[in-house]
Amino acid sequence: MKPTSGRLAVALTSLLVLIQGSGYALGQQSDSTTPSQQQTTTTPAQQPQQTQQDQTTPQDGGPTGDNGAIAIPKKKEKDEAPPPLPPPPPKNPEGLGTLSLRVNVPEVDVNVGVILEKTHQFVPNLQQANFRVWEDGQPQQITHFHQIKAPITAVMLLEFASNSYYFIHDMRNAAWTFAQQLRPDDYVAVMTYDMHTEILSDFTTDKRVVMNALNTLTLPTWSETNLFDALYQTLDRLSRVEGRKYVVLISSGRDTFSKITLDKVLQKIRATPNVTIFTISTGQWIRTMTEGRGGMNSQIRDMNYLQADNQMNTFARMTGGMSFFPRFAGELPDDFGLINESIRNQYVLTYTPTNQKLDGTYRKLQIELVDNEGHPLRMQDEKHKPLKYDIISRDGYKAKQEVE
């Protein structure tokens, strides 16, 4: 054989070997592969290291693709942690006992009565949006609003002095008229004053006890009328009684021998919360018959009674009450009917003042009625005639002191 033929045979042999090598790498699925070759190809020792890693199922699991298994990490289920324990309560230093801190958010309750000027009837069915509250000229936001119709807690404070039969007669008629209008669940106490103050009966719901106390008013002892002392003591006792209280003052309004001055009484009225004073003046008929007769003594007496009327008006106005000056006994049922109507039917407005200083100052209040558009509220009767009304409320209150 020629050398050229030998070299050609070697080249053909090398080409055949190269083709078989390519079939090994790319044709693992070829039908021409012999069983021995399959056994050879599946031998782990003959596979590349990367192929072993691709065919190994990852620990996290996942589907298998052409290039090997695809790893999909599994979400670990989080163990629900138990709720944290509340912090232990703070311990006070040894020897100091139990200490506590209390923060008072001041709130102001204002009792408001809306009475028709002509008939003195209570105006019902008003809503919170109809009321505006001003404190020292600053508008306040009403937080609570409701209408009350509840039993009363009242003190009848009676002037029982040895000065004139007409005054005592008027006082008895007025006290009896008020007692007859009491309801079974009303609490009433009876106090009298001349030079001294005396409690005839403590708070009771038994009308018979009240009537028996009034029956003891037969012979007065002293002629002095210490109104300021008596009213001051009454307010001082009522300051220890919870809830809304009323004082029905039946008196001539004169003060002749008190240790307490008028200014101190007015300060006490301002400082006593939740108390409304209604005043009934006595001796109006005899005063009308004797006024203006001339003489220095008569003029001094008339001036004293005018001052007494102003004092009675002031006590009522400051506390949101009403004053009455009846000349005849026939006026008393209507007067006390209006008092009962005002006491048992009121609107209660609650607000948190914008001025939260605890400085003990006296703060002026003003209540207004408005319509849905914010204009002053106008009332009409069935014939569309305008009705005038009065707004009855305290003219102010005394703020708390920082330390009381």
Secondary structure, 3 states (H helix, E strand, C coil): CCHHHHHHHHHHHHHHHHHHHHHHHHCCCCCCCCHHHHHHHCCHHHCCHHHHHHHCCCCCCCCEECCEECCCCCCCCCCCCCCCCCCCCCCCCCCCCCCCCCCCCCCEEEEEEEEECCCCCECCCCCHHHEEEEECCEEECEEEEEEECCCCEEEEEEECCCCCHHHHHHHHHHHHHHHHCCCCCCEEEEEEECCCEEEEEEEECCHHHHHHHHHCCCCCCCCCCCHHHHHHHHHHHHCCCCCCEEEEEEECCCCCCCCCCHHHHHHHHHHCCCEEEEEEECCHHHHHHHCCCCCHHHHHHHHHHHHHHHHHHHHHHHHCCCEECCCCHHHHHHHHHHHHHHHHCEEEEEECCCCCCCECCEEEEEEEEECCCCCECCEECCCCCEECEEEECCCEEECCECCC
